[in-house]
């Protein structure tokens, strides 16, 4: 519920409630939220999101580089065994992008040095 200034207070807990993902998907389908995932070198993924936050409706203004954790092994499986090849994880065509609201607007109760309204959500996107 908005405070006296009309701003939603910072969400201290419950920021991963599935309802935020559902609302984010609705906004994406309606063209009000845009989320992109771009594969970078070294198993990293650039997540960018702009548009309507599913909670506060401000621009989520999110950009983050994730390191994708996957199978990668170098060495020998057992003493005297054959070498194991180094493998990069297969990220596939679609990925779950984890997004936080990083809006610039005021949200009462937000910890110093933090951004956004406190909400987080996941949305499946095609990797470019």
TIKE-251597 format. One line per field, with one value per residue (C-alpha): x, y, z; residue in three letters. Coordinates in steps of 0.5 Angstrom, whole numbers. Layout:
residues N
xx <- c(X / ...)
yy <- c(Y / ...)
zz <- c(Z / ...)
marba <- c(ALA / ...)
***
This chain:
residues 128
xx <- c(0 / 3 / 5 / 3 / 7 / 4 / 10 / 10 / 15 / 21 / 19 / 23 / 21 / 17 / 20 / 20 / 13 / 11 / 5 / 11 / 13 / 6 / 5 / 12 / 10 / 3 / 7 / 12 / 6 / 3 / 9 / 10 / 16 / 22 / 28 / 34 / 39 / 45 / 51 / 58 / 64 / 66 / 60 / 57 / 50 / 48 / 41 / 38 / 31 / 27 / 20 / 14 / 16 / 10 / 10 / 11 / 10 / 17 / 22 / 26 / 32 / 36 / 42 / 47 / 52 / 51 / 56 / 52 / 54 / 55 / 59 / 66 / 72 / 79 / 84 / 83 / 77 / 81 / 88 / 91 / 84 / 83 / 83 / 76 / 75 / 74 / 66 / 62 / 55 / 50 / 45 / 40 / 36 / 32 / 34 / 30 / 32 / 32 / 31 / 30 / 27 / 33 / 28 / 31 / 24 / 24 / 21 / 21 / 24 / 29 / 36 / 42 / 46 / 40 / 36 / 29 / 22 / 25 / 21 / 25 / 22 / 24 / 22 / 24 / 27 / 30 / 38 / 41)
yy <- c(0 / 7 / 11 / 19 / 21 / 16 / 11 / 4 / 2 / -2 / -9 / -12 / -19 / -23 / -21 / -27 / -29 / -32 / -27 / -22 / -27 / -27 / -20 / -19 / -24 / -20 / -14 / -17 / -20 / -13 / -10 / -6 / -10 / -12 / -17 / -19 / -24 / -24 / -30 / -27 / -30 / -35 / -37 / -30 / -28 / -20 / -19 / -13 / -11 / -4 / -2 / -3 / -6 / -11 / -8 / -1 / 1 / 5 / 3 / -3 / 0 / -7 / -9 / -15 / -20 / -27 / -32 / -39 / -45 / -51 / -57 / -56 / -61 / -61 / -67 / -74 / -78 / -83 / -84 / -87 / -86 / -82 / -74 / -71 / -65 / -58 / -57 / -50 / -51 / -51 / -45 / -47 / -42 / -40 / -38 / -36 / -29 / -27 / -19 / -14 / -7 / -2 / 4 / 11 / 13 / 14 / 8 / 9 / 4 / 2 / 1 / 6 / 4 / 0 / 1 / -1 / -3 / -9 / -14 / -19 / -24 / -29 / -29 / -34 / -30 / -32 / -32 / -27)
zz <- c(0 / -2 / 4 / 5 / -1 / -6 / -6 / -5 / 1 / 0 / 0 / 6 / 5 / 0 / -6 / -10 / -9 / -16 / -17 / -19 / -24 / -26 / -27 / -30 / -36 / -37 / -38 / -42 / -47 / -47 / -49 / -43 / -40 / -44 / -42 / -46 / -45 / -49 / -48 / -47 / -47 / -41 / -39 / -37 / -39 / -39 / -37 / -39 / -37 / -38 / -37 / -32 / -26 / -24 / -17 / -17 / -25 / -25 / -30 / -27 / -30 / -29 / -32 / -29 / -32 / -29 / -29 / -31 / -27 / -30 / -32 / -33 / -31 / -32 / -30 / -29 / -27 / -23 / -22 / -28 / -32 / -38 / -38 / -38 / -43 / -41 / -42 / -43 / -40 / -46 / -44 / -50 / -53 / -48 / -41 / -34 / -33 / -26 / -25 / -20 / -20 / -20 / -21 / -19 / -15 / -8 / -4 / 4 / 8 / 2 / 5 / 4 / -2 / -5 / -11 / -13 / -10 / -7 / -12 / -16 / -21 / -26 / -34 / -39 / -45 / -52 / -51 / -57)
marba <- c(UNK / UNK / UNK / UNK / UNK / UNK / UNK / UNK / UNK / UNK / UNK / UNK / UNK / UNK / UNK / UNK / UNK / UNK / UNK / UNK / UNK / UNK / UNK / UNK / UNK / UNK / UNK / UNK / UNK / UNK / UNK / UNK / UNK / UNK / UNK / UNK / UNK / UNK / UNK / UNK / UNK / UNK / UNK / UNK / UNK / UNK / UNK / UNK / UNK / UNK / UNK / UNK / UNK / UNK / UNK / UNK / UNK / UNK / UNK / UNK / UNK / UNK / UNK / UNK / UNK / UNK / UNK / UNK / UNK / UNK / UNK / UNK / UNK / UNK / UNK / UNK / UNK / UNK / UNK / UNK / UNK / UNK / UNK / UNK / UNK / UNK / UNK / UNK / UNK / UNK / UNK / UNK / UNK / UNK / UNK / UNK / UNK / UNK / UNK / UNK / UNK / UNK / UNK / UNK / UNK / UNK / UNK / UNK / UNK / UNK / UNK / UNK / UNK / UNK / UNK / UNK / UNK / UNK / UNK / UNK / UNK / UNK / UNK / UNK / UNK / UNK / UNK / UNK)
***
